[in-house]
């Protein structure tokens, strides 16, 4: 991997060259033709697709082949619950919610409390499970009904998942896992096994269905190695290779590559949580969001700002749906007509409108959380009790 | 390890030097003093202890310390269900049943269908689980009531066991697992993880009890490496180190070291299954049991036989409880008064008496099997549902 950046399921840093990543990971860029084909089924494309924030895929064409034959399958994505949900997590989930609605597919959402426990020094399992339950509220808040969204918390689903995970594990040598994930002899045996658990939701819904179902996984591209491995193994179990849609990362407030993450130093200077109130959002954006503007108003008016590095503008790419409005912001900033403070004010308003609504739905979700939590019993083979 | 013999959880071969094994594994031989102390609680010792077929231990003294303080704990043993039960499997179970009765302790019996699936080429998981259910009949047939015996089939208990197994796994590096089990890069990631599952029943009963319970594990010594590893980790989880009692192996019919096992070539020439009928037992013993007798009756009468290598006699050490009767058989054989055919006839009668009764109880067990199968719900923390 290029030394300037690192993208693994457990570490993302540096200025990410997404074109290079596509090459290194061996994925395919989303092209106009494929998006047009998707659009036939979804109607007008989501802005995260229009703007190529979802930019890469594996076998989306094959997923559509099946879809068009009436073999509709399901969606799968997930979250490693090691803390509170932030805006960076929401991006693939928003897109997934849209696909769920437009394609009429069920979403299986995995909460990998086992993974986070195994990989994070000092994190207790019970705490990871607690985060899973809190994070689940943010998923539900995106508008799902319980029949559209089943949340699989690994430790609570182990009764159904572990017996399937060992079928993956039997076909995965340490040697292969090492090559995919960079394991050393000092990694613990749970970390080494874990990817087997992440593979399971990609085929688990086929069991109660009694037939192999196509699976589409929208995710941030750092999770791709899990499925690179799983795609080789799952067909040996009699299920189709899962298809993948890859997203870029929402950068941290201070920009400079990488992804929004609480792991990178002081979280408050990098991260906006879904539970931050309007005042906090305003303060964080004004104080920490890296600006692409010039040092003085005078200079900015004359030379213009650089939206490509301006974090406030970058966030608008993710959260402002209106293309025309966005273009005007871009052009005005470039021309020096829009000042950095004004750019930040637009973002603050956009985020606070979004988060106000999100937080209201998130609290409503709390009452209905239990309706969304999958149980091992849901995944028994047809007719078995 | 000595090149002449190999003892690992997955391979036993060669002429086993048990004294050397005690040294290499770092266990302690059972001595007179400790057995006397045990006898105070159990009454007259079981013949498998009197004859040092159970010959070695880890911390049995500490288990008795707790027992004498009224902190009574539980027993744990298990089986890797890769086929039908044979006499070699029954040995530690008979002893365990005796300890269960005499000490008034509950037995948790693990059926490691996941292990056998992961380690055995060509074995399907569903088949391993089926073997577990069949093998369970042989355990129950030893006379347990459901409140004395809880059978934990790993894949059916994963809901309770996997969340605990990852707590073990987090504290076990590949490096340590490699040293204990001889793993290579070509082992699969399930094999590497698996010992974490085998550790769990050594502390799982403490969870519903709401306090750390002492655990005593009678087993064949090839399983010791699992607990050598687990004993370092379990105290870090707040539970006591499990204590161990080690058994020698019942040899195969053809003798020559190792243990009775279906893996060693043609099973029928090495193994007596618990479901073999009287005729089959007679045929197998007469045809295959290695004899310590001389080539001709005349020579045998003159020089006498060697009971130490005579498989029929060796089996009587395991299955004939009466010390006086056994001594007479031994001495008569040594003196040439008892012929090899007669020795075999004694064994055949002993085994068929034992197996006739066992098979009757085994069929009765079939009706009540479900009463003995543990469920994840039994292991919830007190007061949690």
Boltz contact constraints between the chains, C-beta under 6 A:
constraints:
  - contact:
      token1: [A, 114]
      token2: [B, 166]
      max_distance: 6.0
  - contact:
      token1: [A, 118]
      token2: [B, 166]
      max_distance: 6.0
  - contact:
      token1: [A, 118]
      token2: [B, 170]
      max_distance: 6.0
  - contact:
      token1: [A, 155]
      token2: [B, 163]
      max_distance: 6.0
  - contact:
      token1: [A, 158]
      token2: [B, 158]
      max_distance: 6.0
  - contact:
      token1: [A, 158]
      token2: [B, 159]
      max_distance: 6.0
  - contact:
      token1: [A, 158]
      token2: [B, 162]
      max_distance: 6.0
  - contact:
      token1: [A, 159]
      token2: [B, 158]
      max_distance: 6.0
  - contact:
      token1: [A, 159]
      token2: [B, 159]
      max_distance: 6.0
  - contact:
      token1: [A, 162]
      token2: [B, 158]
      max_distance: 6.0
  - contact:
      token1: [A, 162]
      token2: [B, 162]
      max_distance: 6.0
  - contact:
      token1: [A, 163]
      token2: [B, 155]
      max_distance: 6.0
  - contact:
      token1: [A, 166]
      token2: [B, 114]
      max_distance: 6.0
  - contact:
      token1: [A, 166]
      token2: [B, 118]
      max_distance: 6.0
  - contact:
      token1: [A, 166]
      token2: [B, 190]
      max_distance: 6.0
  - contact:
      token1: [A, 169]
      token2: [B, 188]
      max_distance: 6.0
  - contact:
      token1: [A, 169]
      token2: [B, 189]
      max_distance: 6.0
  - contact:
      token1: [A, 169]
      token2: [B, 190]
      max_distance: 6.0
  - contact:
      token1: [A, 170]
      token2: [B, 118]
      max_distance: 6.0
  - contact:
      token1: [A, 170]
      token2: [B, 188]
      max_distance: 6.0
  - contact:
      token1: [A, 170]
      token2: [B, 190]
      max_distance: 6.0
  - contact:
      token1: [A, 172]
      token2: [B, 188]
      max_distance: 6.0
  - contact:
      token1: [A, 172]
      token2: [B, 189]
      max_distance: 6.0
  - contact:
      token1: [A, 173]
      token2: [B, 186]
      max_distance: 6.0
  - contact:
      token1: [A, 173]
      token2: [B, 188]
      max_distance: 6.0
  - contact:
      token1: [A, 174]
      token2: [B, 185]
      max_distance: 6.0
  - contact:
      token1: [A, 174]
      token2: [B, 187]
      max_distance: 6.0
  - contact:
      token1: [A, 175]
      token2: [B, 185]
      max_distance: 6.0
  - contact:
      token1: [A, 177]
      token2: [B, 189]
      max_distance: 6.0
  - contact:
      token1: [A, 185]
      token2: [B, 174]
      max_distance: 6.0
  - contact:
      token1: [A, 185]
      token2: [B, 175]
      max_distance: 6.0
  - contact:
      token1: [A, 186]
      token2: [B, 173]
      max_distance: 6.0
  - contact:
      token1: [A, 187]
      token2: [B, 174]
      max_distance: 6.0
  - contact:
      token1: [A, 188]
      token2: [B, 169]
      max_distance: 6.0
  - contact:
      token1: [A, 188]
      token2: [B, 170]
      max_distance: 6.0
  - contact:
      token1: [A, 188]
      token2: [B, 172]
      max_distance: 6.0
  - contact:
      token1: [A, 188]
      token2: [B, 173]
      max_distance: 6.0
  - contact:
      token1: [A, 189]
      token2: [B, 169]
      max_distance: 6.0
  - contact:
      token1: [A, 189]
      token2: [B, 172]
      max_distance: 6.0
  - contact:
      token1: [A, 189]
      token2: [B, 177]
      max_distance: 6.0
  - contact:
      token1: [A, 189]
      token2: [B, 192]
      max_distance: 6.0
  - contact:
      token1: [A, 189]
      token2: [B, 193]
      max_distance: 6.0
  - contact:
      token1: [A, 190]
      token2: [B, 166]
      max_distance: 6.0
  - contact:
      token1: [A, 190]
      token2: [B, 169]
      max_distance: 6.0
  - contact:
      token1: [A, 190]
      token2: [B, 170]
      max_distance: 6.0
  - contact:
      token1: [A, 192]
      token2: [B, 189]
      max_distance: 6.0
  - contact:
      token1: [A, 192]
      token2: [B, 192]
      max_distance: 6.0
  - contact:
      token1: [A, 193]
      token2: [B, 189]
      max_distance: 6.0
  - contact:
      token1: [A, 193]
      token2: [B, 193]
      max_distance: 6.0
